[in-house]
């Protein structure tokens, strides 16, 4: 299962801001007018860096302007963020974004002989401030998102976990969001062949472990220990309702982690079936292990590729669970004004 956001797609996307520079260096994205809009600062020293925003109503995307382009001045978009940019930040822009809207952010840089970028989903919270940094790390370009909070008069930067879930609502709308291939129509014979290929590819580490009462009890003990340690760190009293929500979030996170292997295996099987549907029946027969028509080299190559897909899905599911947990704790601490009194806030 290849990443649909290819270098070719990045290059196509880059053409958009270039074409638009004749009318505005600020791009096509209009700042949110919401009274509780979140604010986002984009910092980059990459050549011809752009930030593009996609959502269900804007599948073609909207760009925020250019940074570090040889022929065009840097955009000067600013939205009066409370937190000053980091020392040494030379090229940056700031925008206002609607809170609660699931948006796909795409960072992009095109220089001589190279295209580099990343994509991830972002749902800003009401009134929050964020900082997105896009720079090169070794041979890779890396996007890092942080939430900015004021704790006792000082800016606290906390990393936000990045996950690319795409925009299913935009599927088929353009080259960036292609429609899923339909594949060869299913028949009883083809379905049986695909079932056998998929089941035979499942290795032991993919199988969900049976429920273990002792392990569950250990997790409960771990949760209570974590709560006791956090109480010891905070030098003020919080109501029982706060700790009830805190415990509930930890429990939900533990449950999400427990379900992760089951969900990963399900996504793996679904993804494998999508790929197999693209193959003709004779090729499917070559992928059935230990059969008269089996081609061991083809089967091994396909299974190795799908194993990498499984591991990527597993990582993404864990990141999603952790991100949801952190978001819940962030909302909880803001509602109880913890961040204004506790330096570590919802980082721990």
Helices and strands as residue ranges (DSSP letters): H 7-20, E 38-44, E 49-55, E 58-67, E 92-97, E 103-111, E 114-122, E 129-137, E 140-151, E 154-160, G 168-170, H 188-201, G 204-206, H 213-233, H 240-276, H 281-286, H 296-335, G 345-347
